[in-house]
Amino acid sequence: MRTIGNILWFVLAGWWLALLYVVAGILACILIITIPFGIAAFRLANFVLWPFGRTTVWRQDAGIWSIIGNILWILFLGWELAIAHLIAGLLLCITIIGIPFGIACWKMIPLALLPLGQQVVPISQAHDRFALPVSS
């Protein structure tokens, strides 16, 4: 079922949302100091392509630099990606078949805003109490 969900997701919204993350990653990699933002964007692009069967959890070793980085991320790249998820979710909810995908897209908005300090793990490994389920 996850495979079918991932294929439908890829066709309906995943490919162009991932493309936005790749563009954000390339823009972030222009400066040496913002390369960590680019790496985060590429990691999220991979997650956005095939989200079902995986989730995100907060890293135990995330510190103050993740918080500062997330603030900068929101200001420069995050809000645009969050708006893209909001619009994609609205468009997906137009049809009955798209409603679950729209809801999954909306669940990715916090991840689009606060990517630093989180890691993508299979759902089977998400037993951490800080798990933020993004998809089922």
C-alpha angles and dihedrals in degrees: 000000000000090000092053090046091050093049093049090045091051092051097043103040115334101087097053095040088052089048089056090052091049091051089049089050093051091049091049092051093059091087122048093226093056097050091106087061090052091050090050091050092051090048090052092047088059091049094047091053094058110012102154114098092024136079140178129251132187112256115240092222096052108123143170092306090062090053093049090044092050091053090053090044091054092050097048110024113355102073092054092051091046090053089050089055091047093051093043090051091051092049092047092051091061090087128047092235090053097052096089090048091048090052090048088051091052090050088061093060094088089049091051089053100041110028100144114090093027130100133197114239136168112267089245089064096045096097090121113118090233094060115139107200110217099171139004 
